[in-house]
Amino acid sequence: MTKKHVESCGCNVDKEKVDEAKRRLLTGSTVTVAAAAAAVGAGFLDSASAATLEAEALYADPEKPGLPTADMEIDRERTALVVVDPQIDFLSEKGVSWGVVGESVTEQQTVDNIEKLFAAAKAVDMPTFISPHYYYPHDHKWNFEGTLEKTMHSIRMFDRKSALNVENFEGSGADWMPQYKKYINDGKTVVCSPHKIYSPAQNDLNLQMRKRGIDKVILAGMSANLCVQAHLYEMLELGYEVAVVRDATAGAKVPEGDGYLAALINYRMVANGVWWTKDAVNRIEASS
């Protein structure tokens, strides 16, 4: 039987659930946190190549691929940049998920790479869409959840007071990473309604892009094997052509497995293109 929380709190999360989630993040990610701390100490976060070279070797494409190579051409009139969950809870050391995603974010230099995509897209006036993740009090009253849903709800990830209330939003885990705000808040970027689990099936991303004649997507954001992968699958099913920027995302590393590696394998099998950030930026610039 599901344990019910007290009605006065306005959620369906009890202290035992919160404590359990925190223990899982702390104990299950000891190696991750230690590795991230070591990277900071070694100056990896400030280096242009150290962590990336390690990641390129660790996640290198096979020397002899067994599958045919697909690719996507950018058409200025039909192509958009879509960034999923560019938010503090996923991408900042202050975020509640850093203990499990921090190592991968650091390896891939995800934060900087997403910014490079924003800058390149804005320079050529490429349509840019944000598919954010927010949870409101009513979302904490669901009767059932999957593993990662349960974890996100328990640690209050992406929480806001309500859909119409931005009190305490600034600087919270649900807010944009500070370096992205000048791109997202420029009056041109389309911020879609929030997706609720992983895919854009429950938000207006598809509507907003179709209304602008978009059918090609450059996809980036967080996290690799969850929301980004789900966005990829949903958009492919809806008839979009999608290229994923492989080092402008990252995934959790937990005892259950490496989420980034799991996503990369699937990107190779289903995406219309799997690009590095430097390649994506060059292609975007050449499209002007």
C-alpha positions as CSV (number, residue, x, y, z in Angstrom):
1,M,0.0,0.0,0.0
2,T,1.3,3.5,-0.9
3,K,2.2,5.5,2.1
4,K,0.3,8.8,2.2
5,H,1.8,12.1,3.3
6,V,0.0,14.6,5.5
7,E,-2.5,16.8,3.6
8,S,-1.1,20.1,4.9
9,C,2.1,20.0,2.9
10,G,0.4,20.0,-0.5
11,C,2.5,17.2,-1.9
12,N,2.7,13.4,-2.0
13,V,6.2,13.1,-0.8
14,D,7.1,12.0,2.7
15,K,10.3,12.5,4.7
16,E,11.3,8.9,4.3
17,K,11.2,9.3,0.5
18,V,13.2,12.4,0.6
19,D,15.8,10.9,2.9
20,E,16.0,7.8,0.8
21,A,16.5,9.8,-2.4
22,K,19.2,11.8,-0.8
23,R,21.0,8.7,0.5
24,R,20.9,7.2,-3.0
25,L,22.4,10.3,-4.6
26,L,25.1,10.6,-1.9
27,T,26.1,7.0,-1.5
28,G,25.5,5.9,-5.1
29,S,27.6,8.7,-6.5
30,T,30.7,8.8,-4.2
31,V,33.0,7.9,-7.1
32,T,31.3,10.5,-9.3
33,V,31.7,13.3,-6.8
34,A,35.3,12.4,-6.1
35,A,36.1,12.3,-9.8
36,A,34.4,15.7,-10.4
37,A,36.3,17.2,-7.5
38,A,39.6,15.8,-8.8
39,A,38.8,17.3,-12.2
40,V,38.3,20.7,-10.7
41,G,41.5,20.4,-8.7
42,A,43.4,19.5,-11.9
43,G,42.0,22.5,-13.7
44,F,40.0,20.4,-16.1
45,L,37.0,22.8,-15.9
46,D,39.1,25.6,-17.2
47,S,40.9,23.6,-19.8
48,A,39.8,23.6,-23.4
49,S,40.9,20.1,-24.1
50,A,41.9,18.0,-21.0
51,A,38.5,16.5,-20.1
52,T,37.3,16.5,-23.7
53,L,40.2,14.4,-24.9
54,E,39.5,11.9,-22.2
55,A,35.9,11.8,-23.1
56,E,36.6,11.4,-26.8
57,A,38.8,8.4,-26.1
58,L,36.3,6.9,-23.6
59,Y,33.3,7.3,-25.9
60,A,35.0,7.0,-29.3
61,D,33.0,5.8,-32.3
62,P,33.9,2.3,-33.4
63,E,36.7,2.1,-35.9
64,K,34.7,-0.2,-38.1
65,P,31.0,0.7,-37.9
66,G,28.6,-2.0,-38.6
67,L,25.8,0.3,-39.6
68,P,25.5,2.8,-42.5
69,T,26.2,6.4,-41.7
70,A,23.3,8.9,-41.7
71,D,23.6,12.7,-41.8
72,M,21.5,15.8,-41.9
73,E,21.9,19.0,-44.0
74,I,20.9,22.3,-42.5
75,D,18.2,24.2,-44.4
76,R,18.0,27.8,-43.0
77,E,14.3,28.0,-43.6
78,R,13.4,24.7,-41.9
79,T,16.0,24.1,-39.2
80,A,15.9,25.0,-35.4
81,L,18.1,24.5,-32.4
82,V,16.2,22.8,-29.6
83,V,17.7,22.8,-26.1
84,V,16.2,20.5,-23.4
85,D,16.3,21.4,-19.7
86,P,19.2,24.0,-19.7
87,Q,18.5,24.4,-16.0
88,I,20.5,24.7,-12.8
89,D,19.4,21.5,-11.3
90,F,21.0,19.6,-14.2
91,L,24.0,21.7,-15.1
92,S,25.3,23.5,-12.1
93,E,27.3,22.2,-9.1
94,K,24.5,23.8,-7.1
95,G,21.9,21.6,-8.7
96,V,20.3,18.7,-6.8
97,S,21.4,16.2,-9.5
98,W,25.1,17.2,-9.7
99,G,26.1,14.2,-7.6
100,V,25.1,11.8,-10.4
101,V,25.5,13.9,-13.5
102,G,28.5,16.1,-12.6
103,E,31.2,13.8,-13.8
104,S,29.6,13.4,-17.2
105,V,28.8,17.2,-17.5
106,T,32.5,17.9,-16.7
107,E,33.8,15.2,-19.1
108,Q,31.7,16.5,-22.0
109,Q,32.1,20.2,-21.2
110,T,28.4,20.2,-21.6
111,V,27.8,23.7,-20.1
112,D,30.2,25.4,-22.4
113,N,29.1,23.4,-25.5
114,I,25.5,24.3,-25.0
115,E,26.5,27.9,-24.9
116,K,28.5,27.6,-28.1
117,L,25.4,26.3,-29.8
118,F,23.3,29.1,-28.5
119,A,25.8,31.7,-29.7
120,A,26.1,30.1,-33.1
121,A,22.4,29.9,-33.6
122,K,21.8,33.5,-32.5
123,A,24.6,34.7,-34.8
124,V,22.7,33.5,-37.9
125,D,19.2,34.1,-36.5
126,M,18.4,30.4,-36.3
127,P,15.1,29.7,-34.6
128,T,15.7,28.5,-31.0
129,F,13.4,26.6,-28.8
130,I,13.6,25.6,-25.1
131,S,11.8,22.6,-23.8
132,P,11.9,23.1,-20.0
133,H,11.1,20.8,-17.1
134,Y,9.0,22.2,-14.2
135,Y,7.1,20.5,-11.4
136,Y,4.3,22.2,-9.6
137,P,2.6,21.1,-6.3
138,H,-0.1,19.1,-8.2
139,D,2.6,17.0,-9.9
140,H,3.6,15.7,-6.5
141,K,0.2,14.1,-6.1
142,W,0.6,11.5,-8.8
143,N,-0.4,7.9,-7.8
144,F,2.5,6.2,-9.5
145,E,6.0,7.1,-10.7
146,G,8.9,5.5,-12.5
147,T,12.3,5.2,-10.9
148,L,13.8,8.5,-12.0
149,E,10.4,10.3,-11.6
150,K,10.4,9.2,-8.0
151,T,13.9,10.4,-7.5
152,M,13.3,13.8,-9.1
153,H,10.1,14.4,-7.1
154,S,11.8,13.3,-3.9
155,I,14.7,15.7,-4.2
156,R,12.3,18.5,-5.4
157,M,14.0,18.8,-8.7
158,F,12.7,21.7,-11.0
159,D,10.1,22.7,-8.4
160,R,8.0,25.8,-8.8
161,K,5.2,27.1,-6.6
162,S,2.7,27.0,-9.5
163,A,2.4,27.5,-13.2
164,L,1.5,31.2,-12.7
165,N,3.9,31.9,-9.8
166,V,7.6,32.7,-10.3
167,E,8.2,33.6,-6.7
168,N,11.7,32.4,-5.7
169,F,12.3,31.2,-9.3
170,E,15.3,33.4,-9.9
171,G,18.5,31.4,-9.1
172,S,16.5,28.3,-8.1
173,G,17.1,24.8,-9.5
174,A,14.3,25.4,-12.0
175,D,16.0,28.6,-13.4
176,W,18.2,28.7,-16.5
177,M,21.9,28.5,-16.1
178,P,23.1,32.1,-15.7
179,Q,25.3,32.2,-18.9
180,Y,22.3,31.1,-21.0
181,K,19.9,33.9,-20.0
182,K,21.1,36.4,-22.5
183,Y,20.2,34.0,-25.3
184,I,17.0,32.6,-23.8
185,N,15.6,36.0,-22.7
186,D,16.4,37.8,-25.9
187,G,12.7,38.1,-26.9
188,K,13.2,35.7,-29.8
189,T,13.7,32.3,-28.2
190,V,10.6,30.3,-27.8
191,V,10.2,28.9,-24.3
192,C,7.7,26.0,-24.6
193,S,5.4,24.8,-21.9
194,P,7.1,22.2,-19.6
195,H,7.4,18.6,-20.5
196,K,6.4,16.5,-17.5
197,I,8.3,13.2,-17.7
198,Y,10.9,12.9,-20.5
199,S,9.5,13.5,-24.0
200,P,7.7,16.6,-25.4
201,A,4.5,14.6,-25.8
202,Q,2.8,16.7,-23.1
203,N,4.1,20.2,-24.1
204,D,3.7,22.5,-27.1
205,L,7.1,22.1,-28.7
206,N,5.8,20.3,-31.8
207,L,3.0,22.9,-32.3
208,Q,5.4,25.8,-31.9
209,M,7.9,24.3,-34.5
210,R,5.2,23.3,-37.0
211,K,3.7,26.7,-36.9
212,R,7.1,28.1,-38.0
213,G,7.7,25.5,-40.7
214,I,10.4,23.7,-38.9
215,D,11.1,20.1,-39.7
216,K,14.8,19.7,-39.0
217,V,16.2,19.9,-35.5
218,I,19.6,20.3,-33.9
219,L,19.1,18.7,-30.5
220,A,21.0,19.3,-27.2
221,G,20.5,19.6,-23.5
222,M,19.9,17.3,-20.6
223,S,19.9,14.6,-19.8
224,A,21.3,12.2,-22.5
225,N,19.4,9.0,-21.9
226,L,16.3,10.6,-20.5
227,C,14.8,13.8,-21.8
228,V,17.1,14.3,-24.8
229,Q,16.7,10.7,-26.0
230,A,12.9,10.9,-25.4
231,H,12.7,14.2,-27.4
232,L,14.7,12.5,-30.2
233,Y,12.3,9.5,-30.4
234,E,9.2,11.6,-30.2
235,M,10.3,14.0,-32.9
236,L,11.4,11.2,-35.2
237,E,8.0,9.7,-34.8
238,L,6.4,13.0,-35.7
239,G,8.4,13.3,-38.9
240,Y,11.3,15.6,-37.9
241,E,14.9,15.1,-39.1
242,V,17.1,15.3,-36.0
243,A,20.8,15.6,-35.4
244,V,22.0,15.2,-31.8
245,V,25.0,17.1,-30.5
246,R,26.7,14.4,-28.6
247,D,28.9,16.6,-26.3
248,A,26.2,19.1,-25.6
249,T,24.5,16.7,-23.4
250,A,25.5,14.4,-20.5
251,G,24.1,11.6,-18.4
252,A,24.0,10.1,-14.9
253,K,26.6,7.7,-13.8
254,V,25.2,5.4,-11.2
255,P,25.7,1.7,-10.1
256,E,22.9,0.9,-12.5
257,G,25.0,2.1,-15.5
258,D,26.4,5.0,-17.5
259,G,23.4,6.9,-18.8
260,Y,25.5,8.9,-21.3
261,L,26.9,5.7,-22.9
262,A,23.4,4.2,-23.1
263,A,22.2,7.3,-24.9
264,L,25.1,7.5,-27.3
265,I,24.5,3.9,-28.5
266,N,20.9,4.8,-29.2
267,Y,21.8,8.1,-30.9
268,R,24.0,6.2,-33.3
269,M,21.2,3.8,-34.2
270,V,18.3,6.2,-34.7
271,A,19.3,9.8,-35.2
272,N,19.7,11.5,-38.6
273,G,23.1,12.8,-37.4
274,V,25.3,12.6,-34.4
275,W,27.6,15.6,-34.3
276,W,30.3,17.1,-32.1
277,T,29.7,20.7,-31.0
278,K,32.6,22.0,-33.1
279,D,31.0,20.3,-36.2
280,A,27.5,21.6,-35.3
281,V,28.8,25.2,-34.9
282,N,30.7,25.0,-38.2
283,R,27.5,23.8,-40.0
284,I,25.4,26.5,-38.4
285,E,27.8,29.2,-39.4
286,A,28.1,27.9,-42.9
287,S,24.3,28.0,-43.3
288,S,24.2,31.8,-43.0
